[in-house]
């Protein structure tokens, strides 16, 4: 564990300061910034908001579609007396990679645009004065990056991204940046696990520190501020009589307070809100606190007008309110880990999360969604880029699980979305991915991944690695859509019958199903793209789901309309949202609301 991914807090031992605001920004299409010393000051710049994606603030196409190196720069003041503490920078994300300089000195780099970059800058600081922070970032895609894609050079030499995935390749510093000061001897991480004993509970914990010590004190504090249990040592358990459980849509959170001490002096302290709950797979059932739950909700995106993938509390609040209004209880972080704040918000609201790594685009196509419907095989895991891809994959699943493992809302980890799974090479690749993930989580949460149409029950060589099966299916849209919807239902039932015959004794969850729908387009009878057809499509899918008792969840695609690359199949983005991009309901939202109230 090189760096702590704990979310920054302020207390008696820790100080964090947000560096959000207007930063200096400059494109570097010739990649000359490092050679010309831009880390010592940008030669020219414009202002850019942090957090936020850079694309949608521009009005010219070249800037909006920019692909390559780009730089951010700001200044911060460092007090002369920092009590000898270590100083870190924590970027919630730099998409897709970044190198961080302080006062012209390279302090560290990070690959992976949807997880934190935590960099020790202690040795580069000027105490008692201003410090220049420079970031060289890059948003290029390749077949060894997560997510996957490629770069195309136009006739005039300008580069554009060619994603192998169906969402816009937003880039920038999407999440908050914190200056963090922590003690030299510090708490690095913690793990929690829970065992239920009737009305009581056992909270198991393990604390990771920067130095080996047993002088650790842990307290569990209830919602009224009372200490209900405590223990000492790096690894121990706390007994909680008459425990309040964290339940679906009825959250109860305790505060876990960890103190690192020496001779009764507090060296470091960290507190976090946790929920007591268990997650199990029992045959075809998903159990939360030993009670079956049917997952109902959405695949989502971090996506909103102007801010792109930048985190914004008002957007998050509106999203949770819309999900609650439709009686949802779950969402998948398709197709990448979201900002930390989403998980804390879900903890408070009692929502379930399937947490997904950015392993999307593992099929050599910019139109995977169409290829799947056509049954066309697209090789991927035979390429010479696979070894480096696997290195990135394993590292990012480590970071995702390390960051998110203590959130009660996180009930499963999804390790891929719609890859090629029909080759022996694909099986060998994902066998390593799943095996490594199983070593990282002491709660042993279920592992899964979302399978597209080519991953049929006869051909898929990866589904057996999953603890529950997630299917992305578009019968009635990409497959036999419109006037052929009766055939779509027949084909859908045929596939489900073939899965049923395998008698896998595992839950199935539909993690994608939906139709592009233009809000306000009405037509009788319902035709494709109309709101009437979206309702007809959902009704057909629900009738299929309800015929198979091993189906234990339905997460529609998508919660809201979202931005994609330009293309003849996309009219200003993907319109499969149950809500518009502005978070207003389409007619299908009322259908879901009624169904999920009774489900």
C-alpha positions as CSV (number, residue, x, y, z in Angstrom):
1,X,0.0,0.0,0.0
2,X,1.9,3.0,-1.3
3,X,-0.5,5.8,-0.4
4,X,-3.6,6.3,1.7
5,X,-6.8,6.7,-0.2
6,X,-8.8,7.7,2.8
7,X,-11.0,10.7,2.2
8,X,-9.6,13.9,3.6
9,X,-11.0,15.1,7.0
10,X,-10.2,17.8,9.5
11,X,-9.6,17.0,13.2
12,X,-7.1,17.4,16.0
13,X,-4.3,15.7,14.0
14,X,-5.3,16.2,10.3
15,X,-5.8,19.3,8.1
16,X,-7.2,19.3,4.6
17,X,-7.7,22.4,2.4
18,X,-9.7,22.2,-0.9
19,X,-7.8,23.8,-3.8
20,X,-10.9,24.0,-6.0
21,X,-11.5,27.1,-8.0
22,X,-10.3,28.7,-11.3
23,X,-7.0,27.3,-12.3
24,X,-4.7,28.2,-15.2
25,X,-5.1,25.9,-18.2
26,X,-3.3,25.3,-21.5
27,X,-3.4,22.8,-24.3
28,X,-0.1,21.2,-25.3
29,X,-0.8,19.6,-28.7
30,X,2.9,19.4,-29.6
31,X,3.7,17.8,-26.2
32,X,6.5,20.3,-25.7
33,X,5.5,21.5,-22.2
34,X,8.0,19.4,-20.3
35,X,10.9,20.2,-22.6
36,X,10.0,23.9,-22.4
37,X,9.6,23.9,-18.7
38,X,5.9,24.6,-18.4
39,X,6.0,23.1,-14.9
40,X,7.8,26.4,-13.9
41,X,5.0,28.5,-15.2
42,X,2.7,28.3,-18.2
43,X,3.8,30.7,-21.0
44,X,0.1,31.4,-21.8
45,X,-3.1,30.2,-20.3
46,X,-6.9,30.6,-19.9
47,X,-8.9,30.1,-16.8
48,X,-10.5,26.7,-16.1
49,X,-12.8,25.6,-13.3
50,X,-11.7,22.7,-11.0
51,X,-13.5,20.4,-10.5
52,X,-15.0,19.9,-14.0
53,X,-14.4,18.5,-17.5
54,X,-12.9,21.0,-19.9
55,X,-14.8,20.1,-23.0
56,X,-18.2,21.6,-22.7
57,X,-17.1,25.1,-21.5
58,X,-15.7,25.8,-25.0
59,X,-17.6,27.0,-28.0
60,X,-15.1,25.9,-30.7
61,X,-14.9,22.3,-31.9
62,X,-11.1,21.9,-31.8
63,X,-11.1,22.7,-28.1
64,X,-14.2,20.6,-27.4
65,X,-12.7,17.5,-29.1
66,X,-9.1,18.1,-28.0
67,X,-7.0,14.9,-27.5
68,X,-3.5,14.9,-26.2
69,X,-1.5,16.7,-23.4
70,X,-3.0,19.6,-21.4
71,X,-1.8,21.5,-18.3
72,X,-3.4,22.9,-15.2
73,X,-1.7,25.3,-12.8
74,X,-2.5,27.0,-9.5
75,X,-0.8,28.4,-6.4
76,X,-1.3,27.7,-2.7
77,X,0.2,29.1,0.4
78,X,2.0,26.8,2.8
79,X,2.4,27.9,6.4
80,X,5.9,28.1,7.8
81,X,5.0,25.8,10.7
82,X,3.2,22.6,9.7
83,X,4.1,20.8,12.9
84,X,6.5,18.4,11.1
85,X,3.6,16.7,9.3
86,X,3.7,15.1,5.9
87,X,2.0,17.0,3.2
88,X,0.0,15.3,0.4
89,X,-2.0,16.3,-2.6
90,X,-5.1,14.3,-3.2
91,X,-6.8,14.6,-6.6
92,X,-10.2,12.8,-6.7
93,X,-9.3,12.0,-10.3
94,X,-7.1,13.2,-13.2
95,X,-8.6,11.8,-16.4
96,X,-6.9,9.7,-17.8
97,X,-3.4,10.2,-16.4
98,X,-1.4,13.0,-14.8
99,X,2.1,14.0,-13.7
100,X,2.1,16.4,-10.7
101,X,4.8,19.1,-10.2
102,X,5.3,21.3,-7.2
103,X,7.6,24.3,-7.7
104,X,8.9,22.7,-10.8
105,X,9.7,19.4,-9.2
106,X,8.1,16.2,-10.3
107,X,6.5,14.6,-7.3
108,X,4.6,11.7,-8.8
109,X,2.3,10.4,-11.6
110,X,-0.9,8.4,-11.7
111,X,-2.5,6.3,-14.4
112,X,-6.3,5.8,-14.3
113,X,-8.7,8.6,-14.7
114,X,-11.5,7.6,-12.2
115,X,-9.6,7.0,-9.0
116,X,-7.6,9.2,-6.7
117,X,-4.1,10.3,-7.3
118,X,-2.4,10.8,-3.9
119,X,1.1,12.4,-4.1
120,X,3.6,13.1,-1.3
121,X,4.9,16.7,-1.9
122,X,6.6,17.2,1.5
123,X,10.1,17.5,0.1
124,X,9.1,20.0,-2.7
125,X,7.4,22.6,-0.5
126,X,8.4,26.2,0.2
127,X,7.4,26.8,3.8
128,X,5.9,30.2,4.7
129,X,5.2,31.2,1.1
130,X,3.4,30.5,-2.1
131,X,3.9,27.2,-4.0
132,X,3.2,26.5,-7.7
133,X,1.2,23.4,-8.4
134,X,1.4,22.2,-12.0
135,X,-0.3,19.1,-13.6
136,X,0.5,17.7,-17.0
137,X,-2.5,15.6,-18.0
138,X,-3.4,13.4,-21.0
139,X,-6.7,12.0,-22.3
140,X,-5.5,9.7,-25.0
141,X,-6.9,6.1,-25.3
142,X,-5.2,2.9,-26.3
143,X,-5.8,-0.8,-26.1
144,X,-3.7,-1.0,-22.9
145,X,-5.6,1.7,-21.0
146,X,-8.8,1.5,-19.0
147,X,-11.2,2.4,-20.6
148,X,-10.0,1.2,-24.0
149,X,-9.9,2.9,-27.3
150,X,-7.6,4.4,-29.8
151,X,-6.5,7.8,-31.3
152,X,-7.1,8.9,-34.9
153,X,-5.0,11.6,-36.6
154,X,-7.0,13.8,-39.0
155,X,-5.6,14.9,-42.4
156,X,-4.5,18.2,-40.8
157,X,-2.6,16.5,-38.1
158,X,-5.1,17.1,-35.3
159,X,-5.8,14.1,-33.1
160,X,-9.2,12.9,-31.9
161,X,-10.1,10.2,-29.4
162,X,-11.9,7.1,-30.8
163,X,-13.4,5.4,-27.8
164,X,-14.4,1.7,-27.8
165,X,-17.2,2.7,-25.6
166,X,-20.5,4.6,-25.9
167,X,-20.0,7.6,-23.7
168,X,-18.1,10.8,-24.3
169,X,-14.4,10.8,-23.4
170,X,-14.6,13.7,-21.0
171,X,-11.3,14.7,-19.4
172,X,-9.8,17.1,-16.9
173,X,-9.6,17.3,-13.1
174,X,-13.1,16.1,-12.5
175,X,-13.1,16.0,-8.8
176,X,-11.9,18.1,-5.9
177,X,-8.2,18.6,-5.1
178,X,-7.1,18.7,-1.5
179,X,-3.9,19.7,0.2
180,X,-3.7,17.3,3.1
181,X,-1.4,17.4,6.2
182,X,-1.1,14.3,8.3
183,X,1.3,13.2,11.1
184,X,4.4,11.3,10.3
185,X,3.1,8.3,12.3
186,X,-0.4,8.0,10.8
187,X,-3.4,5.8,10.1
188,X,-3.1,4.7,6.4
189,X,-6.2,2.5,6.0
190,X,-8.7,0.3,7.8
191,X,-10.9,-2.7,7.0
192,X,-14.2,-3.6,8.5
193,X,-16.3,-6.8,8.5
194,X,-19.5,-7.7,10.2
195,X,-21.0,-10.8,11.7
196,X,-24.6,-10.9,12.9
197,X,-25.6,-12.8,16.1
198,X,-29.4,-12.5,16.3
199,X,-30.1,-8.9,17.5
200,X,-26.4,-8.3,18.2
201,X,-23.4,-7.8,15.9
202,X,-19.7,-8.2,15.8
203,X,-17.6,-5.5,14.1
204,X,-14.3,-6.9,13.1
205,X,-11.6,-4.4,12.1
206,X,-8.0,-4.2,11.0
207,X,-6.0,-0.9,11.1
208,X,-3.1,-0.2,8.8
209,X,-0.6,2.3,10.0
210,X,2.7,3.8,8.7
211,X,4.6,2.3,11.5
212,X,4.1,-1.1,13.3
213,X,2.3,-0.6,16.6
214,X,-0.3,-2.1,18.8
215,X,-1.1,1.2,20.5
216,X,-4.4,1.7,18.7
217,X,-7.8,2.5,20.2
218,X,-11.0,2.1,18.3
219,X,-14.5,3.3,19.3
220,X,-17.9,2.7,17.7
221,X,-20.2,5.7,18.3
222,X,-24.0,5.6,17.6
223,X,-26.1,8.3,16.0
224,X,-26.8,9.9,19.4
225,X,-23.0,10.3,20.1
226,X,-22.8,7.4,22.6
227,X,-19.8,5.0,22.6
228,X,-21.5,1.6,22.2
229,X,-18.3,-0.5,21.9
230,X,-14.6,-0.1,21.9
231,X,-11.4,-2.2,21.5
232,X,-7.6,-1.9,21.3
233,X,-5.0,-3.2,18.9
234,X,-4.4,-3.2,15.2
235,X,-6.7,-6.2,14.7
236,X,-9.7,-6.9,16.9
237,X,-13.5,-7.0,17.1
238,X,-16.1,-5.1,18.9
239,X,-19.4,-6.6,20.2
240,X,-22.5,-4.4,19.6
241,X,-25.6,-5.4,21.6
242,X,-29.0,-4.6,20.0
243,X,-27.2,-3.4,16.8
244,X,-28.9,-1.0,14.5
245,X,-28.4,-2.5,11.0
246,X,-27.8,-0.5,7.9
247,X,-30.8,-1.6,5.7
248,X,-31.9,-1.0,2.1
249,X,-33.4,2.5,1.9
250,X,-33.3,2.7,5.7
251,X,-29.8,3.6,6.5
252,X,-28.3,3.7,10.1
253,X,-24.7,4.8,10.4
254,X,-22.3,4.6,13.2
255,X,-19.1,6.6,13.5
256,X,-15.9,4.5,13.7
257,X,-13.2,6.5,15.5
258,X,-9.6,5.3,15.3
259,X,-6.8,6.7,17.4
260,X,-3.1,6.0,17.0
261,X,-1.4,6.6,20.4
262,X,1.9,6.7,22.1
263,X,2.1,6.9,25.9
264,X,-1.5,8.1,26.0
265,X,-0.7,10.9,23.5
266,X,-2.8,10.9,20.3
267,X,-0.5,10.7,17.3
268,X,-3.2,10.5,14.7
269,X,-7.0,10.2,14.6
270,X,-9.4,9.3,11.8
271,X,-13.2,9.0,11.9
272,X,-15.6,7.7,9.3
273,X,-19.3,6.7,9.1
274,X,-19.9,3.0,8.6
275,X,-23.0,0.8,8.5
276,X,-23.4,-2.7,10.0
277,X,-24.7,-4.9,7.2
278,X,-23.8,-8.2,5.6
279,X,-24.0,-9.3,1.9
280,X,-24.3,-12.9,0.8
281,X,-25.3,-14.9,-2.2
282,X,-27.5,-17.9,-1.3
283,X,-28.4,-19.9,-4.4
284,X,-30.4,-17.6,-6.6
285,X,-31.0,-15.0,-3.9
286,X,-29.1,-11.8,-3.0
287,X,-29.2,-11.4,0.8
288,X,-28.6,-8.1,2.7
289,X,-28.5,-8.8,6.5
290,X,-29.8,-12.4,5.6
291,X,-32.9,-11.0,4.0
292,X,-33.5,-11.3,0.2
293,X,-33.5,-8.1,-1.8
294,X,-34.5,-7.5,-5.4
295,X,-32.3,-4.9,-7.1
296,X,-34.3,-2.2,-8.9
297,X,-32.7,0.9,-10.3
298,X,-30.4,2.2,-12.9
299,X,-27.1,2.1,-14.7
300,X,-25.9,5.7,-14.5
301,X,-23.1,8.0,-15.7
302,X,-21.4,10.9,-14.1
303,X,-22.6,13.2,-16.7
304,X,-24.3,16.6,-16.7
305,X,-24.5,19.7,-19.0
306,X,-21.5,22.0,-18.9
307,X,-19.6,20.2,-16.1
308,X,-19.3,16.8,-18.0
309,X,-18.1,14.3,-15.4
310,X,-17.3,16.9,-12.8
311,X,-18.8,16.3,-9.4
312,X,-21.5,18.6,-8.2
313,X,-23.5,18.1,-5.0
314,X,-26.7,19.6,-6.5
315,X,-26.6,17.1,-9.4
316,X,-26.0,14.3,-6.9
317,X,-28.9,15.4,-4.7
318,X,-31.3,15.7,-7.7
319,X,-30.2,12.2,-8.9
320,X,-30.9,10.6,-5.5
321,X,-34.3,12.4,-5.3
322,X,-35.3,11.2,-8.7
323,X,-34.2,7.6,-7.9
324,X,-36.1,7.7,-4.6
325,X,-39.2,9.1,-6.4
326,X,-39.2,6.0,-8.7
327,X,-38.8,3.7,-5.7
328,X,-35.3,2.5,-6.8
329,X,-32.9,1.0,-4.4
330,X,-29.7,0.4,-6.4
331,X,-27.4,1.7,-9.1
332,X,-24.3,0.6,-11.0
333,X,-21.4,3.0,-11.3
334,X,-21.2,2.3,-15.0
335,X,-18.5,2.3,-16.3
336,X,-16.0,3.5,-13.8
337,X,-15.7,4.3,-10.1
338,X,-17.5,7.5,-9.2
339,X,-16.4,10.4,-7.0
340,X,-16.0,9.5,-3.3
341,X,-19.0,11.7,-2.5
342,X,-21.5,9.5,-4.4
343,X,-20.7,6.6,-2.1
344,X,-21.0,8.6,1.1
345,X,-24.3,10.0,-0.2
346,X,-25.6,6.5,-0.9
347,X,-24.5,5.4,2.5
348,X,-26.7,8.1,4.0
349,X,-29.7,7.3,1.7
350,X,-29.5,3.5,2.0
351,X,-28.9,2.8,-1.7
352,X,-27.1,-0.2,-2.9
353,X,-24.2,0.2,-5.3
354,X,-22.6,-2.3,-7.8
355,X,-19.1,-0.6,-8.0
356,X,-17.5,-0.9,-11.4
357,X,-14.0,-0.6,-12.6
358,X,-13.3,1.2,-15.9
359,X,-12.8,-2.1,-17.8
360,X,-15.0,-1.0,-20.7
361,X,-14.2,-1.2,-24.4
362,X,-12.5,-4.5,-24.4
363,X,-13.7,-5.3,-27.8
364,X,-12.1,-3.8,-30.9
365,X,-15.0,-1.7,-32.0
366,X,-16.3,1.8,-31.6
367,X,-19.9,0.4,-31.8
368,X,-19.9,-2.6,-29.4
369,X,-23.6,-2.1,-28.8
370,X,-24.3,-2.8,-32.5
371,X,-21.7,-5.6,-32.9
372,X,-23.4,-7.4,-30.0
373,X,-26.7,-7.5,-31.7
374,X,-25.2,-8.8,-35.0
375,X,-23.4,-11.6,-33.3
376,X,-20.1,-10.5,-34.8
377,X,-16.9,-11.8,-33.1
378,X,-14.3,-9.1,-32.4
379,X,-11.0,-10.5,-31.1
380,X,-9.3,-8.6,-28.4
381,X,-7.3,-10.7,-25.9
382,X,-4.9,-12.0,-28.5
383,X,-3.2,-8.6,-28.9
384,X,0.3,-7.8,-27.7
385,X,-1.2,-4.9,-25.6
386,X,-2.9,-7.4,-23.2
387,X,0.0,-7.8,-20.7
388,X,0.1,-4.0,-20.1
389,X,-3.7,-3.9,-20.0
390,X,-3.7,-6.5,-17.3
391,X,-1.2,-4.5,-15.2
392,X,-3.5,-1.5,-15.4
393,X,-6.6,-3.6,-14.7
394,X,-5.1,-5.2,-11.6
395,X,-3.8,-2.0,-10.2
396,X,-7.1,-0.1,-10.7
397,X,-9.1,-2.9,-9.1
398,X,-6.8,-2.7,-6.1
399,X,-7.3,1.1,-5.9
400,X,-11.1,0.8,-6.3
401,X,-11.6,-1.8,-3.7
402,X,-9.1,-0.1,-1.3
403,X,-11.0,3.2,-1.6
404,X,-14.6,1.9,-1.5
405,X,-14.5,-1.3,0.7
406,X,-15.8,0.3,3.9
407,X,-18.9,1.9,2.3
408,X,-22.0,-0.1,3.4
409,X,-23.7,0.9,0.1
410,X,-21.2,-1.1,-1.9
411,X,-22.5,-4.6,-2.1
412,X,-20.6,-6.0,-5.1
413,X,-17.7,-5.2,-7.4
414,X,-18.1,-5.4,-11.2
415,X,-14.8,-6.1,-12.9
416,X,-15.8,-5.6,-16.5
417,X,-18.4,-4.3,-18.9
418,X,-19.2,-6.0,-22.2
419,X,-15.8,-7.4,-23.1
420,X,-15.1,-10.2,-25.6
421,X,-15.6,-13.3,-23.5
422,X,-15.8,-16.1,-26.1
423,X,-12.1,-17.0,-26.4
424,X,-9.9,-19.0,-24.2
425,X,-7.6,-16.0,-23.9
426,X,-10.5,-14.0,-22.5
427,X,-11.1,-16.7,-19.8
428,X,-7.4,-16.7,-18.9
429,X,-7.3,-13.0,-18.6
430,X,-10.3,-12.6,-16.4
431,X,-9.4,-15.6,-14.3
432,X,-6.4,-13.5,-13.1
433,X,-8.6,-10.4,-12.6
434,X,-11.1,-12.3,-10.4
435,X,-8.5,-14.2,-8.5
436,X,-6.7,-11.0,-7.5
437,X,-9.9,-9.2,-6.6
438,X,-10.8,-12.0,-4.2
439,X,-7.7,-11.3,-2.1
440,X,-8.5,-7.6,-1.6
441,X,-11.8,-7.5,0.3
442,X,-12.2,-9.1,3.8
443,X,-16.0,-8.8,3.4
444,X,-15.8,-11.2,0.5
445,X,-18.4,-9.2,-1.4
446,X,-19.7,-10.8,-4.6
447,X,-17.8,-10.2,-7.8
448,X,-19.5,-9.9,-11.2
449,X,-19.2,-8.2,-14.6
450,X,-21.7,-7.2,-17.3
451,X,-22.0,-9.5,-20.3
452,X,-23.2,-8.4,-23.7
453,X,-25.2,-10.4,-26.3
454,X,-22.2,-12.3,-27.8
455,X,-21.6,-13.7,-24.3
456,X,-24.3,-16.4,-24.8
457,X,-24.8,-19.3,-22.5
458,X,-23.2,-21.6,-25.1
459,X,-20.2,-19.5,-26.0
460,X,-19.2,-17.4,-23.0
461,X,-16.1,-18.6,-21.2
462,X,-16.2,-16.1,-18.4
463,X,-19.6,-16.1,-16.7
464,X,-18.6,-19.0,-14.4
465,X,-16.2,-16.6,-12.6
466,X,-19.0,-14.4,-11.5
467,X,-20.9,-14.8,-8.2
468,X,-24.0,-13.5,-9.9
469,X,-24.6,-13.0,-13.6
470,X,-25.2,-9.6,-15.0
471,X,-26.7,-9.4,-18.5
472,X,-26.9,-6.3,-20.8
473,X,-29.6,-7.2,-23.3
474,X,-31.4,-5.0,-25.9
475,X,-34.0,-7.3,-27.4
476,X,-36.5,-4.9,-28.9
477,X,-34.0,-2.2,-29.7
478,X,-30.7,-3.4,-31.3
479,X,-32.2,-6.8,-31.8
480,X,-35.6,-7.0,-33.6
481,X,-36.7,-3.5,-32.7
482,X,-39.9,-1.7,-33.7
483,X,-42.4,-3.7,-35.7
484,X,-40.4,-6.9,-34.9
485,X,-40.8,-6.6,-31.1
486,X,-42.9,-9.8,-30.9
487,X,-39.9,-11.6,-32.4
488,X,-37.6,-9.8,-29.9
489,X,-39.6,-11.2,-27.0
490,X,-39.5,-14.7,-28.5
491,X,-35.7,-14.5,-29.0
492,X,-35.3,-13.1,-25.5
493,X,-37.3,-16.0,-23.9
494,X,-35.3,-18.5,-26.0
495,X,-32.0,-17.2,-24.5
496,X,-33.4,-17.1,-21.0
497,X,-34.6,-20.7,-21.4
498,X,-31.1,-21.7,-22.4
499,X,-29.6,-20.0,-19.4
500,X,-32.3,-21.8,-17.2
501,X,-31.3,-25.2,-18.6
502,X,-27.7,-24.6,-17.3
503,X,-29.1,-24.7,-13.8
504,X,-26.3,-22.4,-12.5
505,X,-28.1,-21.7,-9.2
506,X,-26.9,-18.1,-9.2
507,X,-28.8,-14.8,-9.3
508,X,-29.2,-13.0,-12.6
509,X,-29.4,-9.2,-12.7
510,X,-30.2,-7.3,-15.9
511,X,-27.7,-4.4,-15.7
512,X,-28.7,-2.8,-19.1
513,X,-31.9,-2.8,-21.1
514,X,-33.5,0.3,-22.7
515,X,-34.4,2.2,-25.8
516,X,-33.3,5.6,-27.2
517,X,-36.2,7.9,-26.6
518,X,-36.6,11.5,-27.6
519,X,-38.4,13.3,-24.8
520,X,-41.7,14.8,-26.0
521,X,-41.9,12.6,-29.1
522,X,-45.3,10.9,-29.0
523,X,-46.8,8.5,-31.6
524,X,-49.8,6.2,-31.7
525,X,-49.1,3.4,-32.2
526,X,-45.7,3.6,-30.5
527,X,-42.8,3.7,-32.8
528,X,-39.1,3.5,-32.1
529,X,-37.7,6.7,-30.4
530,X,-41.2,7.7,-29.1
531,X,-42.1,7.7,-25.4
532,X,-44.9,5.2,-26.1
533,X,-42.4,2.7,-27.6
534,X,-40.1,3.1,-24.5
535,X,-43.0,2.0,-22.3
536,X,-44.0,-0.9,-24.6
537,X,-40.3,-2.0,-24.6
538,X,-40.1,-1.9,-20.8
539,X,-43.4,-3.8,-20.4
540,X,-42.1,-6.6,-22.7
541,X,-38.9,-6.9,-20.8
542,X,-40.6,-7.0,-17.4
543,X,-42.9,-9.7,-18.6
544,X,-39.8,-11.8,-19.5
545,X,-38.0,-11.0,-16.2
546,X,-41.0,-12.1,-14.1
547,X,-41.1,-15.5,-15.7
548,X,-37.7,-16.6,-14.3
549,X,-37.3,-16.7,-10.5
550,X,-33.5,-16.6,-10.8
551,X,-33.8,-13.0,-12.1
552,X,-33.1,-10.9,-9.0
553,X,-32.6,-7.4,-10.3
554,X,-33.3,-4.9,-13.1
555,X,-31.1,-1.9,-13.6
556,X,-32.4,0.0,-16.6
557,X,-30.1,1.7,-19.1
558,X,-30.0,4.6,-18.5
559,X,-30.9,6.8,-15.5
560,X,-30.6,9.9,-17.7
561,X,-29.6,10.9,-21.2
562,X,-25.9,11.4,-21.5
563,X,-23.2,12.7,-23.9
564,X,-21.5,10.4,-26.4
565,X,-19.2,10.8,-29.3
566,X,-20.8,12.0,-32.5
567,X,-22.4,9.4,-34.8
568,X,-25.3,8.6,-37.0
569,X,-26.8,6.4,-34.2
570,X,-26.7,9.2,-31.6
571,X,-28.7,12.5,-31.7
572,X,-26.8,14.8,-29.4
573,X,-25.9,11.8,-27.1
574,X,-27.5,8.6,-25.9
575,X,-31.2,9.1,-25.3
576,X,-31.9,5.9,-23.4
577,X,-32.5,7.9,-20.2
578,X,-35.6,7.4,-18.1
579,X,-34.9,11.0,-17.3
580,X,-33.7,13.7,-19.6
581,X,-30.2,15.0,-19.2
582,X,-31.8,17.9,-17.2
583,X,-33.3,15.2,-14.9
584,X,-36.9,15.6,-15.9
585,X,-39.0,12.4,-16.3
586,X,-40.0,10.7,-19.5
587,X,-43.3,8.8,-19.5
588,X,-41.5,5.5,-18.7
589,X,-40.4,7.0,-15.3
590,X,-44.0,6.7,-14.2
591,X,-44.2,3.0,-15.3
592,X,-41.0,2.2,-13.3
593,X,-42.3,4.1,-10.3
594,X,-45.5,2.1,-10.2
595,X,-43.7,-1.3,-10.8
596,X,-41.0,-0.7,-8.2
597,X,-43.5,0.4,-5.6
598,X,-44.9,-3.1,-5.7
599,X,-41.8,-5.1,-6.5
